[in-house]
Amino acid sequence: MEIIKYLENDRVYLRRVEQGDVDHYLAAVSNPNIRRLTGTTDFLTREMLENAINKWNENDSRIDLLICLQENDQVIGDLAIVDIEHRERKGSFRIAITDEQYTSKGYGTEALRLIIDYMFNTLNLRRISINVYAFNARAIAAYEKLGFKLEGTLRDDLFFDGQYHDNHLLGLMKDEYVK
């Protein structure tokens, strides 16, 4: 079966999530570090994830994609555009590099550039946002490098590992985007 690469650059490409990708999500939500970074507190089963993928693919207000390496088609992460509002021309997204051997190597930033360009120049959004937990300094630095600004904080929003953590809302307007 041919892989459809929706967005790509030299090192990574983004493709739609399919039912056969449930193992990627199952591995991600089973990894304690990924669970912490994403704020995943539920114990998800294969059946729950299969049902979630079906719902995602039927929902017009979101686009779920996997981040894959050009060199060998390996899935290294995922992202989703969510809460698309065409009238207000805004939306939000989430991203995770779920294969930890590929963190801090620029793959996440490359995927971010692909999806941000798509959100601004194809979906014609004027504003995009992302939530990130305050302890995720690496992600915050990557977003700020692309022009995202702190817009607000939900204090003590996540209870994880016996303590509360702040949840930051970062936003980016199309005219502020640092290419």
C-alpha positions as CSV (number, residue, x, y, z in Angstrom):
1,M,0.0,0.0,0.0
2,E,1.3,3.4,-1.0
3,I,1.9,6.0,1.8
4,I,0.2,9.3,1.2
5,K,2.5,12.1,2.4
6,Y,0.3,15.1,3.1
7,L,3.0,17.5,4.2
8,E,6.7,16.9,3.9
9,N,10.3,18.3,4.0
10,D,13.6,16.6,3.6
11,R,13.6,14.7,6.9
12,V,10.0,14.2,7.9
13,Y,6.5,13.9,6.5
14,L,3.0,13.9,7.9
15,R,0.4,11.4,7.1
16,R,-3.2,10.7,8.2
17,V,-3.8,8.4,11.1
18,E,-5.3,5.0,10.1
19,Q,-6.8,2.2,12.2
20,G,-3.6,0.2,11.8
21,D,-1.7,2.9,13.8
22,V,-3.3,2.0,17.1
23,D,0.0,0.3,18.2
24,H,1.8,3.7,18.0
25,Y,-0.8,5.3,20.3
26,L,-0.8,2.3,22.7
27,A,3.0,2.4,23.0
28,A,2.9,6.2,23.6
29,V,0.3,6.1,26.3
30,S,2.2,3.3,28.0
31,N,5.4,5.3,28.3
32,P,5.6,7.1,31.6
33,N,7.5,10.1,30.3
34,I,5.2,10.6,27.3
35,R,2.2,10.2,29.7
36,R,3.7,13.0,31.9
37,L,4.5,15.3,29.0
38,T,1.0,14.9,27.5
39,G,-0.9,14.9,30.8
40,T,-2.4,11.5,30.0
41,T,-3.9,10.2,33.2
42,D,-6.3,7.5,31.9
43,F,-5.3,4.0,31.2
44,L,-6.3,3.5,27.6
45,T,-6.9,0.1,26.0
46,R,-6.5,-1.0,22.4
47,E,-10.3,-0.9,22.0
48,M,-10.6,2.6,23.4
49,L,-7.8,3.8,21.1
50,E,-9.4,2.1,18.1
51,N,-12.7,3.8,18.9
52,A,-10.9,7.2,19.3
53,I,-9.2,6.9,15.9
54,N,-12.6,6.2,14.3
55,K,-14.1,9.3,16.0
56,W,-11.1,11.5,15.0
57,N,-11.5,10.5,11.4
58,E,-15.2,11.4,11.4
59,N,-14.7,14.8,13.0
60,D,-14.5,17.7,10.6
61,S,-13.1,20.1,13.3
62,R,-9.8,18.1,13.6
63,I,-7.0,16.6,11.6
64,D,-4.9,13.8,13.1
65,L,-1.5,13.1,11.6
66,L,1.6,11.0,12.3
67,I,5.1,12.3,12.1
68,C,7.3,9.9,10.1
69,L,10.9,9.8,9.0
70,Q,11.5,10.2,5.2
71,E,14.4,7.7,5.3
72,N,12.5,4.7,6.6
73,D,8.8,5.6,7.1
74,Q,9.2,5.1,10.9
75,V,6.5,6.8,13.0
76,I,8.2,9.0,15.6
77,G,5.3,11.1,16.8
78,D,1.9,12.5,16.2
79,L,0.1,15.8,16.0
80,A,-3.5,16.9,15.7
81,I,-5.1,20.1,14.6
82,V,-8.1,20.5,16.8
83,D,-10.9,23.0,17.4
84,I,-10.8,24.4,13.9
85,E,-13.2,27.4,13.7
86,H,-13.3,28.7,10.1
87,R,-15.6,31.7,10.8
88,E,-13.1,33.1,13.5
89,R,-10.2,31.7,11.5
90,K,-8.6,30.0,14.5
91,G,-7.6,26.6,15.7
92,S,-5.3,24.8,18.1
93,F,-3.0,21.8,17.9
94,R,-1.1,19.3,19.9
95,I,2.2,17.6,19.1
96,A,4.3,14.9,20.6
97,I,7.5,13.2,19.6
98,T,6.7,9.8,21.1
99,D,9.9,7.9,20.2
100,E,12.3,9.4,22.7
101,Q,15.4,8.6,20.7
102,Y,14.2,11.3,18.2
103,T,13.7,14.2,20.8
104,S,16.0,17.2,20.8
105,K,17.1,16.5,17.2
106,G,14.9,19.1,15.4
107,Y,12.2,16.7,14.1
108,G,9.5,18.3,16.3
109,T,10.4,21.8,15.1
110,E,10.3,20.6,11.4
111,A,6.9,19.0,11.9
112,L,5.7,22.2,13.6
113,R,6.8,24.3,10.7
114,L,4.9,22.0,8.3
115,I,1.7,22.2,10.3
116,I,1.9,25.9,11.1
117,D,2.4,26.7,7.4
118,Y,-0.6,24.5,6.6
119,M,-2.8,26.1,9.3
120,F,-2.0,29.6,8.1
121,N,-1.6,29.2,4.4
122,T,-4.0,26.4,3.5
123,L,-6.7,26.5,6.2
124,N,-6.4,30.3,6.2
125,L,-6.3,30.6,9.9
126,R,-5.2,33.8,11.4
127,R,-4.6,32.6,15.0
128,I,-3.3,29.2,16.4
129,S,-2.7,28.1,19.9
130,I,-1.3,25.2,21.9
131,N,-1.5,24.2,25.6
132,V,1.8,23.1,27.2
133,Y,2.5,22.1,30.8
134,A,4.9,24.4,32.6
135,F,7.4,21.7,33.3
136,N,7.9,21.1,29.6
137,A,10.7,23.7,29.1
138,R,12.0,22.1,25.9
139,A,8.6,22.4,24.1
140,I,8.0,25.9,25.4
141,A,11.4,27.0,24.0
142,A,10.6,25.5,20.6
143,Y,7.2,27.3,20.4
144,E,8.7,30.6,21.5
145,K,11.4,30.2,18.8
146,L,8.7,30.1,16.2
147,G,7.0,33.2,17.6
148,F,4.4,31.8,20.1
149,K,3.6,34.1,23.0
150,L,2.3,33.2,26.4
151,E,-1.4,34.2,26.6
152,G,-2.4,32.8,29.9
153,T,-1.9,30.2,32.5
154,L,-4.3,27.7,34.1
155,R,-2.8,27.4,37.5
156,D,-2.7,23.9,39.0
157,D,-4.6,22.5,36.0
158,L,-3.0,19.0,36.0
159,F,-2.6,16.6,38.9
160,F,0.1,14.2,38.0
161,D,2.5,12.2,40.2
162,G,1.1,13.6,43.4
163,Q,1.4,17.3,42.5
164,Y,-0.3,20.0,40.6
165,H,1.1,21.6,37.5
166,D,0.3,24.8,35.6
167,N,-0.9,24.6,32.0
168,H,0.2,27.5,29.7
169,L,-1.7,28.7,26.7
170,L,0.6,29.9,23.9
171,G,-0.7,31.7,20.9
172,L,0.6,32.7,17.5
173,M,-0.9,35.2,15.0
174,K,-0.1,34.7,11.3
175,D,1.7,38.0,11.1
176,E,3.9,37.1,14.1
177,Y,5.1,33.7,12.7
178,V,8.9,33.4,12.6
179,K,9.7,31.3,9.5
